Amino acid sequence: MPIDLRETRLPGVGTKFTLRLDGGGRLAVILHNDGKRELYYFRHADDEEPRSVVTLDDDEARQLGAVIGGAYERPKIVEDLELALGELQIEWEAVPDSSPCIGKTLAECGFRARTGVTVIAILREPEPISGAQPEDVIQRGDTLVTVGKAGQYAEFRRLLVGQNTTV
């Protein structure tokens, strides 16, 4: 079923988004110009009065949006792997568009030698690279899947963005 999302400008107030739900109801979200958000749930698409209303400030709305969007989801397999790794952790690091590492191989960047963090895969469209090798070249839009200790990541991130170091 295609998603039916409608946007309506509310002059002097903000923008209203209305989403028809698979269950026959609808959800209306008003984004106020001052950052406040109001969510209205209608059990039936043609109901005049909402079944419930939730008001959120900007920070609450952004937090809820991250949860709904899946940003906080930790798949069970990742939790199991983290447990097996002990003090090591796996992180997904997006390569900034301005990174000096773009166009360089993993070996040229020297992440492992310089920070102790190892790139184990590269997420890339249309095909990810599993089992990343030293000769793999970092490209714009890549996300590096890494393994390392918590204390090693600050330097890794500085290297990735080109701060306080030369690549």
Backbone as a chain_set.jsonl record, in Angstrom:
{"seq": "MPIDLRETRLPGVGTKFTLRLDGGGRLAVILHNDGKRELYYFRHADDEEPRSVVTLDDDEARQLGAVIGGAYERPKIVEDLELALGELQIEWEAVPDSSPCIGKTLAECGFRARTGVTVIAILREPEPISGAQPEDVIQRGDTLVTVGKAGQYAEFRRLLVGQNTTV", "coords": {"N": [[0.844, -1.175, 0.0], [0.691, 2.156, -0.939], [2.2, 4.985, 0.682], [0.292, 7.513, 2.109], [0.871, 10.604, 2.536], [0.295, 13.842, 3.474], [1.005, 17.282, 3.11], [0.432, 20.387, 4.631], [0.524, 23.838, 4.615], [0.418, 26.052, 7.323], [-0.191, 29.143, 7.718], [1.569, 31.419, 9.726], [1.604, 29.616, 11.794], [2.834, 27.055, 11.254], [3.593, 23.916, 9.85], [1.481, 21.293, 8.766], [1.337, 17.794, 8.791], [-0.265, 15.03, 7.47], [-0.985, 11.659, 7.853], [-2.257, 8.77, 6.51], [-3.201, 5.797, 8.036], [-2.524, 2.246, 7.947], [-4.388, 0.791, 9.426], [-6.741, 2.143, 9.088], [-7.056, 4.527, 10.379], [-5.822, 7.871, 11.079], [-2.968, 10.008, 11.356], [-2.036, 13.11, 12.491], [0.401, 15.599, 12.38], [1.584, 18.521, 13.704], [3.978, 20.839, 13.047], [5.13, 23.377, 14.725], [6.139, 26.787, 14.23], [7.71, 27.665, 16.317], [9.036, 25.431, 17.222], [7.617, 23.627, 18.755], [5.75, 20.555, 18.777], [2.799, 18.908, 17.796], [0.933, 15.988, 18.065], [-1.723, 14.307, 16.655], [-3.993, 11.756, 16.984], [-6.3, 9.969, 15.121], [-8.774, 7.643, 15.283], [-10.425, 6.705, 13.211], [-10.359, 7.504, 9.768], [-12.143, 9.507, 8.97], [-12.924, 10.769, 11.298], [-13.773, 13.597, 13.288], [-12.878, 14.57, 15.728], [-9.866, 14.119, 17.556], [-8.616, 11.028, 18.9], [-6.538, 10.971, 20.692], [-4.06, 13.334, 21.883], [-0.777, 14.519, 21.698], [1.712, 16.595, 22.955], [4.859, 17.906, 22.232], [8.1, 19.249, 23.049], [10.815, 20.731, 21.13], [13.249, 19.24, 21.555], [12.262, 16.843, 22.691], [10.681, 15.934, 20.573], [12.61, 15.459, 18.585], [14.101, 13.436, 19.783], [12.147, 11.409, 19.976], [11.662, 11.098, 17.247], [14.11, 10.008, 16.421], [14.027, 7.551, 17.733], [11.723, 6.373, 16.569], [12.584, 6.314, 13.933], [14.479, 4.342, 14.052], [17.057, 4.73, 14.965], [17.993, 3.996, 17.448], [17.866, 1.331, 17.578], [19.21, -1.765, 18.372], [20.213, -4.511, 16.988], [19.716, -7.917, 18.004], [21.748, -9.716, 17.34], [23.954, -8.026, 17.187], [24.19, -7.199, 19.836], [24.846, -9.678, 21.003], [27.295, -10.151, 19.739], [28.785, -7.972, 20.685], [28.942, -8.664, 23.362], [30.545, -10.942, 23.182], [32.884, -9.771, 22.272], [33.923, -8.449, 24.414], [35.901, -5.973, 25.855], [36.228, -4.743, 23.468], [34.631, -2.896, 20.833], [32.127, -2.474, 18.296], [31.772, -0.123, 15.792], [29.966, 2.074, 13.623], [31.079, 4.24, 11.328], [30.453, 7.09, 9.62], [31.866, 8.403, 6.672], [32.976, 11.626, 6.422], [32.031, 14.069, 3.942], [34.088, 15.813, 3.399], [36.387, 14.524, 4.105], [39.869, 13.863, 4.297], [40.598, 11.326, 3.739], [39.197, 10.254, 1.656], [39.481, 8.673, -1.431], [41.826, 7.469, -0.812], [43.624, 4.48, 0.107], [42.868, 1.997, 2.633], [45.244, 1.184, 3.798], [46.937, 3.377, 3.2], [45.726, 5.305, 4.802], [46.182, 4.292, 7.335], [44.783, 3.574, 9.684], [44.658, 1.432, 11.628], [47.345, 1.117, 12.469], [47.856, 3.691, 13.454], [45.829, 4.265, 15.274], [44.772, 1.978, 16.39], [42.281, 1.078, 15.777], [40.405, -1.049, 13.716], [39.293, -1.34, 10.398], [36.684, -3.261, 9.366], [34.755, -3.675, 7.479], [33.156, -2.058, 4.662], [30.48, -0.066, 4.173], [28.673, 0.521, 1.356], [27.001, 1.826, -1.466], [26.357, 0.378, -4.64], [26.966, -1.996, -3.462], [28.126, -3.479, -0.557], [31.371, -3.808, 1.049], [32.626, -6.563, 2.403], [34.852, -7.861, 4.852], [37.054, -5.996, 4.686], [39.994, -4.921, 2.995], [43.514, -3.929, 3.018], [44.046, -2.632, 0.574], [41.624, -1.564, -0.228], [39.781, 1.229, -1.329], [38.712, 4.257, 0.106], [35.624, 5.854, -0.367], [33.556, 8.703, -1.197], [30.61, 8.979, 0.699], [30.79, 6.531, 1.911], [30.428, 4.258, 4.698], [32.259, 3.253, 7.402], [32.762, 0.187, 8.904], [33.877, -0.653, 11.975], [36.212, -2.027, 14.401], [37.316, -1.758, 17.697], [38.836, -0.444, 20.713], [37.107, 1.47, 23.179], [38.511, 3.835, 23.976], [40.097, 4.364, 21.777], [38.712, 5.531, 19.735], [38.373, 8.347, 19.612], [40.756, 9.438, 18.549], [40.73, 8.058, 16.112], [38.455, 9.175, 14.881], [39.292, 11.839, 14.659], [41.377, 11.509, 12.823], [39.935, 10.587, 10.652], [38.438, 12.838, 9.923], [40.449, 14.578, 9.438], [41.693, 16.171, 11.35], [44.279, 17.516, 13.375], [46.257, 15.865, 12.317], [48.035, 14.208, 9.631], [47.093, 12.823, 6.616]], "CA": [[0.0, 0.0, 0.0], [1.507, 3.37, -0.971], [2.041, 5.866, 1.835], [-0.464, 8.719, 1.802], [1.31, 11.661, 3.435], [-0.054, 15.151, 2.914], [1.592, 18.433, 3.792], [-0.388, 21.59, 4.534], [1.111, 25.01, 5.269], [-0.479, 26.756, 8.228], [0.437, 30.458, 7.84], [1.688, 31.955, 11.07], [1.637, 28.528, 12.769], [3.852, 26.085, 10.873], [3.225, 22.965, 8.806], [0.764, 20.101, 9.232], [1.504, 16.586, 7.997], [-1.313, 14.052, 7.758], [-0.624, 10.339, 7.371], [-3.297, 7.747, 6.633], [-2.624, 4.583, 8.601], [-3.041, 0.988, 7.408], [-5.535, 0.347, 10.215], [-7.923, 2.936, 8.779], [-7.028, 5.808, 11.072], [-4.86, 8.836, 10.535], [-2.127, 10.701, 12.31], [-1.704, 14.467, 12.06], [1.507, 16.175, 13.133], [1.768, 19.942, 13.426], [5.292, 21.361, 13.396], [4.975, 24.81, 14.946], [7.316, 27.594, 13.915], [8.528, 27.83, 17.523], [9.667, 24.165, 17.553], [6.674, 22.722, 19.413], [5.106, 19.575, 17.9], [1.558, 18.317, 18.288], [0.543, 14.773, 17.353], [-3.149, 14.009, 16.809], [-4.347, 10.43, 16.481], [-7.717, 9.767, 14.816], [-8.99, 6.202, 15.12], [-10.997, 6.516, 11.874], [-9.897, 8.568, 8.882], [-13.113, 10.595, 8.849], [-13.25, 11.336, 12.614], [-13.55, 15.038, 13.441], [-12.144, 14.781, 16.967], [-8.805, 13.124, 17.752], [-8.711, 10.095, 20.028], [-5.542, 11.443, 21.648], [-3.185, 14.421, 21.455], [0.49, 14.567, 22.417], [2.473, 17.806, 22.667], [6.282, 17.706, 22.512], [8.979, 20.355, 22.697], [11.704, 20.373, 20.028], [14.167, 18.158, 21.951], [11.487, 15.604, 22.842], [10.268, 15.495, 19.236], [13.781, 14.917, 17.887], [14.416, 12.165, 20.421], [11.134, 10.455, 19.53], [11.914, 10.84, 15.832], [15.246, 9.09, 16.312], [13.561, 6.227, 18.157], [10.811, 5.856, 15.54], [13.375, 6.077, 12.733], [15.335, 3.178, 14.223], [18.429, 5.084, 15.309], [18.389, 3.381, 18.705], [17.691, -0.123, 17.491], [20.414, -2.569, 18.429], [19.815, -5.882, 16.698], [20.144, -8.922, 18.98], [23.022, -10.279, 16.928], [24.992, -7.061, 17.535], [24.364, -7.303, 21.283], [25.574, -10.919, 21.258], [28.658, -9.955, 19.267], [29.443, -7.065, 21.62], [29.228, -9.434, 24.563], [31.679, -11.819, 22.862], [34.074, -8.955, 22.044], [34.447, -7.936, 25.683], [36.16, -4.538, 25.889], [36.194, -4.22, 22.104], [33.303, -2.51, 20.375], [31.957, -2.281, 16.862], [31.166, 1.186, 15.514], [29.732, 2.44, 12.23], [31.556, 5.613, 11.208], [30.213, 7.686, 8.302], [32.999, 9.182, 6.178], [32.52, 12.973, 6.059], [32.286, 14.424, 2.541], [35.33, 16.579, 3.298], [37.466, 13.738, 4.696], [41.071, 13.702, 3.478], [40.777, 9.892, 3.482], [38.51, 9.895, 0.409], [40.416, 8.428, -2.531], [43.007, 6.779, -0.289], [43.384, 3.105, 0.559], [42.912, 1.825, 4.089], [46.656, 1.136, 4.163], [47.452, 4.744, 3.181], [45.169, 6.024, 5.96], [46.878, 3.765, 8.502], [43.929, 3.626, 10.876], [45.028, 0.437, 12.639], [48.671, 1.426, 13.006], [47.876, 4.983, 14.132], [44.809, 4.407, 16.324], [44.386, 0.676, 16.943], [40.949, 0.742, 15.274], [40.477, -1.8, 12.473], [38.12, -1.295, 9.514], [36.387, -4.649, 9.004], [33.858, -3.675, 6.315], [32.797, -0.736, 4.161], [29.109, -0.028, 3.663], [28.71, 1.351, 0.156], [26.007, 1.487, -2.482], [25.255, -0.561, -4.46], [27.448, -3.262, -2.902], [29.061, -3.302, 0.551], [32.603, -4.586, 1.017], [32.843, -7.279, 3.665], [36.256, -8.271, 4.94], [37.843, -4.922, 4.079], [41.418, -5.203, 2.803], [44.326, -2.708, 3.011], [44.016, -1.947, -0.729], [40.298, -0.987, -0.497], [39.82, 2.692, -1.375], [37.569, 4.934, 0.739], [34.903, 6.711, -1.306], [32.54, 9.605, -0.641], [29.365, 8.287, 1.002], [31.052, 5.277, 2.611], [30.39, 4.116, 6.144], [33.253, 2.268, 7.782], [32.425, -0.663, 10.047], [35.159, -0.754, 12.652], [36.303, -2.679, 15.706], [38.399, -1.186, 18.483], [38.526, -0.158, 22.107], [36.42, 2.762, 23.32], [39.46, 4.927, 24.056], [40.803, 4.558, 20.509], [37.848, 6.127, 18.722], [38.531, 9.797, 19.472], [41.842, 9.668, 17.592], [40.268, 7.55, 14.818], [37.545, 10.176, 14.298], [40.112, 12.993, 14.263], [42.09, 11.106, 11.616], [38.94, 10.477, 9.574], [38.034, 14.175, 9.477], [41.639, 15.329, 9.062], [42.103, 17.104, 12.407], [45.497, 17.221, 14.163], [47.035, 14.761, 11.753], [48.199, 14.259, 8.187], [46.798, 11.538, 5.971]], "C": [[0.893, 1.242, 0.0], [1.198, 4.256, 0.242], [1.356, 7.147, 1.385], [-0.109, 9.775, 2.847], [1.029, 12.995, 2.767], [0.515, 16.257, 3.778], [0.722, 19.658, 3.55], [0.306, 22.721, 5.28], [0.041, 25.677, 6.121], [0.156, 28.124, 8.495], [0.411, 30.986, 9.28], [1.792, 30.891, 12.155], [2.793, 27.587, 12.471], [3.381, 25.215, 9.729], [2.53, 21.774, 9.436], [1.02, 18.973, 8.244], [0.418, 15.614, 8.425], [-0.953, 12.744, 7.076], [-1.799, 9.39, 7.582], [-2.626, 6.452, 7.057], [-3.274, 3.342, 8.01], [-4.294, 0.519, 8.127], [-6.793, 1.165, 9.988], [-7.953, 4.286, 9.469], [-6.104, 6.779, 10.374], [-4.13, 9.508, 11.681], [-1.814, 12.066, 11.717], [-0.609, 14.999, 12.973], [1.628, 17.632, 12.719], [3.13, 20.348, 13.948], [5.146, 22.866, 13.499], [6.267, 25.535, 14.631], [8.245, 27.753, 15.108], [9.194, 26.539, 17.986], [8.752, 23.173, 18.252], [6.068, 21.781, 18.371], [3.83, 19.087, 18.577], [1.227, 17.126, 17.41], [-0.907, 14.485, 17.688], [-3.418, 12.647, 16.192], [-5.862, 10.333, 16.332], [-7.912, 8.283, 14.532], [-9.524, 5.874, 13.727], [-10.634, 7.729, 11.025], [-10.857, 9.747, 8.82], [-13.542, 11.188, 10.196], [-12.913, 12.825, 12.645], [-12.672, 15.339, 14.651], [-11.066, 13.713, 17.134], [-9.078, 12.248, 18.968], [-7.711, 10.486, 21.119], [-4.664, 12.509, 21.012], [-1.936, 14.384, 22.324], [1.214, 15.833, 21.978], [3.912, 17.584, 23.116], [7.046, 19.0, 22.245], [9.957, 19.848, 21.633], [12.627, 19.203, 20.376], [13.439, 16.828, 22.08], [11.102, 15.044, 21.476], [11.437, 14.865, 18.475], [14.18, 13.561, 18.466], [13.433, 11.089, 19.971], [11.333, 10.102, 18.06], [13.062, 9.87, 15.62], [14.84, 7.672, 16.7], [12.682, 5.607, 17.08], [11.576, 5.512, 14.266], [14.351, 4.918, 12.851], [16.758, 3.48, 14.632], [18.908, 4.401, 16.585], [18.259, 1.872, 18.69], [19.049, -0.807, 17.508], [19.999, -4.005, 18.186], [20.431, -6.861, 17.687], [21.518, -9.482, 18.615], [24.177, -9.336, 17.269], [25.256, -7.107, 19.038], [25.158, -8.551, 21.645], [27.048, -10.782, 20.869], [29.431, -9.044, 20.213], [29.824, -7.788, 22.901], [30.463, -10.309, 24.343], [32.974, -11.026, 22.7], [34.682, -8.416, 23.338], [34.65, -6.442, 25.634], [36.233, -3.919, 24.491], [34.764, -3.835, 21.747], [33.31, -2.346, 18.865], [31.232, -0.954, 16.675], [31.009, 1.358, 14.008], [30.08, 3.911, 12.123], [31.343, 6.114, 9.78], [31.428, 8.524, 7.909], [32.479, 10.567, 5.779], [32.877, 13.296, 4.609], [33.605, 15.16, 2.354], [36.543, 15.81, 3.835], [38.667, 13.651, 3.755], [41.342, 12.234, 3.141], [40.116, 9.454, 2.169], [39.533, 9.801, -0.719], [41.691, 7.725, -2.095], [42.638, 5.353, 0.124], [43.393, 3.077, 2.089], [44.361, 1.806, 4.568], [47.257, 2.535, 4.209], [46.958, 5.549, 4.378], [45.803, 5.554, 7.26], [46.07, 3.783, 9.789], [44.406, 2.681, 11.979], [46.369, 0.788, 13.293], [48.659, 2.695, 13.855], [46.901, 5.093, 15.293], [44.465, 3.096, 17.023], [43.003, 0.225, 16.485], [41.094, 0.074, 13.9], [39.177, -1.652, 11.691], [37.875, -2.721, 9.036], [35.453, -4.763, 7.808], [33.606, -2.237, 5.907], [31.382, -0.843, 3.598], [29.07, 0.989, 2.536], [27.611, 0.881, -0.774], [26.718, 1.307, -3.807], [25.67, -1.831, -3.737], [28.427, -3.0, -1.767], [30.294, -4.19, 0.373], [32.754, -5.247, 2.378], [34.285, -7.753, 3.679], [37.157, -7.261, 4.279], [39.329, -5.261, 4.091], [42.207, -3.894, 2.747], [44.261, -1.933, 1.695], [42.652, -1.359, -1.082], [40.366, 0.53, -0.355], [38.547, 3.257, -0.75], [36.958, 5.892, -0.277], [33.917, 7.595, -0.564], [31.244, 8.812, -0.44], [29.554, 6.97, 1.731], [30.756, 5.391, 4.104], [31.34, 2.988, 6.489], [32.755, 1.5, 9.003], [33.749, -1.016, 10.7], [35.06, -1.555, 13.942], [37.512, -2.089, 16.419], [37.965, -1.015, 19.924], [37.957, 1.254, 22.195], [37.394, 3.933, 23.286], [40.19, 5.237, 22.76], [39.996, 5.38, 19.501], [37.999, 7.636, 18.564], [39.608, 10.105, 18.432], [41.442, 9.187, 16.19], [39.387, 8.593, 14.127], [38.304, 11.43, 13.864], [40.843, 12.701, 12.957], [41.119, 11.082, 10.413], [38.518, 11.839, 9.044], [39.22, 15.072, 9.143], [42.079, 16.354, 10.094], [43.355, 16.606, 13.104], [46.333, 16.084, 13.603], [47.15, 14.928, 10.254], [47.937, 12.881, 7.62], [47.577, 11.465, 4.686]], "O": [[1.766, 1.366, 0.858], [0.077, 4.268, 0.752], [1.771, 7.785, 0.417], [-0.719, 9.831, 3.914], [1.464, 13.249, 1.644], [0.508, 16.181, 5.006], [0.324, 19.938, 2.419], [0.641, 22.573, 6.455], [-1.1, 25.843, 5.688], [0.966, 28.25, 9.414], [-0.625, 30.993, 9.945], [2.042, 31.218, 13.316], [3.639, 27.346, 13.332], [2.831, 25.715, 8.748], [2.928, 21.298, 10.499], [0.935, 19.158, 7.03], [0.208, 15.401, 9.62], [-0.654, 12.712, 5.882], [-2.278, 9.226, 8.704], [-1.601, 6.062, 6.498], [-4.44, 3.375, 7.616], [-5.171, -0.087, 7.512], [-7.814, 0.912, 10.628], [-8.811, 5.112, 9.158], [-5.662, 6.556, 9.247], [-4.612, 9.565, 12.812], [-1.377, 12.164, 10.571], [-0.687, 14.864, 14.194], [1.758, 17.943, 11.535], [3.411, 20.222, 15.139], [5.05, 23.557, 12.484], [7.354, 24.972, 14.749], [9.446, 27.954, 14.93], [9.852, 26.53, 19.027], [9.08, 21.99, 18.334], [5.891, 22.165, 17.215], [3.798, 18.882, 19.79], [1.233, 17.219, 16.183], [-1.282, 14.423, 18.859], [-3.109, 12.411, 15.024], [-6.611, 10.579, 17.277], [-7.276, 7.734, 13.633], [-9.122, 4.876, 13.129], [-10.607, 8.854, 11.523], [-10.42, 10.882, 8.632], [-14.439, 12.03, 10.231], [-11.897, 13.256, 12.098], [-11.834, 16.239, 14.615], [-11.317, 12.534, 16.885], [-9.695, 12.685, 19.94], [-7.991, 10.354, 22.31], [-4.533, 12.589, 19.791], [-2.026, 14.236, 23.542], [1.321, 16.116, 20.784], [4.161, 17.132, 24.234], [6.699, 19.757, 21.339], [9.929, 18.67, 21.275], [12.773, 18.275, 19.581], [13.941, 15.798, 21.629], [11.185, 13.838, 21.244], [11.264, 13.851, 17.798], [14.551, 12.648, 17.728], [13.842, 9.982, 19.622], [11.19, 8.942, 17.672], [12.999, 9.009, 14.743], [15.262, 6.705, 16.065], [12.87, 4.446, 16.716], [11.256, 4.531, 13.594], [14.987, 4.542, 11.866], [17.595, 2.578, 14.647], [20.113, 4.243, 16.781], [18.518, 1.213, 19.696], [19.936, -0.452, 16.732], [19.48, -4.657, 19.093], [21.55, -6.652, 18.155], [22.355, -9.695, 19.492], [25.268, -9.798, 17.606], [26.408, -7.06, 19.47], [26.045, -8.497, 22.497], [27.934, -11.244, 21.589], [30.596, -9.304, 20.513], [30.896, -7.556, 23.46], [31.324, -10.404, 25.218], [34.053, -11.555, 22.964], [35.832, -7.976, 23.349], [33.698, -5.697, 25.399], [36.292, -2.697, 24.357], [33.807, -4.383, 22.294], [34.348, -2.113, 18.246], [30.212, -0.694, 17.313], [31.812, 0.855, 13.223], [29.44, 4.746, 12.763], [31.975, 5.624, 8.844], [31.958, 9.271, 8.731], [31.631, 10.674, 4.893], [33.906, 12.846, 4.105], [34.18, 15.135, 1.265], [37.615, 16.392, 4.0], [38.507, 13.398, 2.561], [42.227, 11.939, 2.337], [40.446, 8.396, 1.633], [40.336, 10.709, -0.936], [42.545, 7.418, -2.926], [41.486, 5.066, 0.448], [43.862, 4.009, 2.743], [44.672, 2.352, 5.627], [47.998, 2.861, 5.136], [47.69, 6.382, 4.911], [45.948, 6.342, 8.194], [46.625, 3.987, 10.869], [44.542, 3.088, 13.132], [46.502, 0.758, 14.517], [49.366, 2.776, 14.86], [47.099, 5.905, 16.196], [43.924, 3.106, 18.128], [42.595, -0.899, 16.777], [41.815, 0.569, 13.034], [38.091, -1.817, 12.245], [38.731, -3.324, 8.389], [35.365, -5.822, 7.188], [33.812, -1.311, 6.691], [31.125, -1.609, 2.669], [29.39, 2.162, 2.727], [27.324, -0.313, -0.862], [27.649, 2.067, -4.074], [24.82, -2.665, -3.425], [29.458, -2.363, -1.983], [30.265, -5.184, -0.352], [32.982, -4.575, 3.384], [34.869, -8.016, 2.628], [37.947, -7.615, 3.403], [39.851, -5.811, 5.061], [41.628, -2.847, 2.458], [44.405, -0.71, 1.693], [42.517, -0.719, -2.125], [40.93, 1.053, 0.607], [37.443, 2.796, -1.041], [37.664, 6.638, -0.956], [33.495, 7.283, 0.549], [30.836, 8.056, -1.322], [28.571, 6.347, 2.133], [30.825, 6.471, 4.689], [31.24, 1.893, 5.936], [32.375, 2.096, 10.011], [34.632, -1.6, 10.072], [33.979, -1.738, 14.5], [38.585, -1.938, 15.835], [36.858, -1.398, 20.303], [38.285, 2.12, 21.385], [37.12, 4.934, 22.624], [40.842, 6.276, 22.657], [40.552, 5.869, 18.518], [37.77, 8.157, 17.472], [39.401, 10.931, 17.542], [41.775, 9.831, 15.195], [39.551, 8.862, 12.937], [37.998, 12.016, 12.826], [40.915, 13.563, 12.081], [41.464, 11.509, 9.311], [38.267, 11.987, 7.848], [39.047, 16.179, 8.635], [42.769, 17.314, 9.751], [43.482, 15.416, 13.391], [47.044, 15.413, 14.35], [46.419, 15.726, 9.667], [48.494, 11.888, 8.089], [47.49, 10.471, 3.966]]}, "num_chains": 1, "name": "protein.A"}
